[in-house]
Amino acid sequence: MAHALGRKPHDALRVGQIAKHRMGAGGPLPPAISRSNSAWTPTLAQNDVLPTCTVAGLANSFRAWCLTRHVPFDPTVEDGALFDLYAAVAGCAPTPAAIGATDGLVMLDLLDHVRLHGFRFRADQPPAEMDFAAIDPTDLRAVRDSILVHGSAYGGFSLYASDVAEPTRWDGQPAPPSVGGHCAVPWGYSESGFEDLTWGQIVTDDLAWWSTRAEECYSIAWLFSVAE
């Protein structure tokens, strides 16, 4: 399978101006949560060929929230709704051809749009509301706490050629060249790393990989009520 990217670089100053998600100082380390053997398939949204990782990641954050924390079902997310969302932020037509001609989205632009307008995940449901906070990617306790409390974190990474060659496990130091930015969703963790939803699968990373690729991260709190 091909592996497209689609995360534009972030503005660290802009990210630094929004509210932060932190664990209490001195609090206990959250217990390990392993979901690598989960039977469900993460949303892809044609991110094998389109630069849709940001909207696919948002859908996976939403589904992880439903599955792990709050409601007893896995909501069906329609690709068409994700294309509409991408187009609204990118300023293009909501078609694969138009989206494929763009180079991705800034994650914070997408989050700001959804906080203002909601997340319409399919045509017959009202938009899901949400709020979010920034996480310092070096604050591993806060990333784990977001997974524990909200079901996932929403991460932005800079990837290298080795990361897309055989992306079943991400580990070790970068192997140039850099290939661009990507969005993935950590939803499980251990002392050695994270389990990430990306490209329609679950990929395990280690902390050496995380420390050299993670550039931005957010905690999303979904606020909605629907009937499936």
ABEGO torsion letter per residue (X at the ends): XBBBBGBBBBBAAAAAABBBBBBBBGBBBBBBBBAAABABBBBAGGAAABBAAAAAAAAAAAAAAAAAAABABBBBBBAAAAAAAAAAAAGBBABAAAAAABAEBBAAAAAAAAAAAEBBABAABBBBBBBBBBBBAABAAAAAAAAAAAGBBBBBBBBBAAAAABBABBBEBBBOBBAEBBBBBBABBBAAEBBBBBGGBBBBBBAAAAAAABABBBBBBBBBBBBX
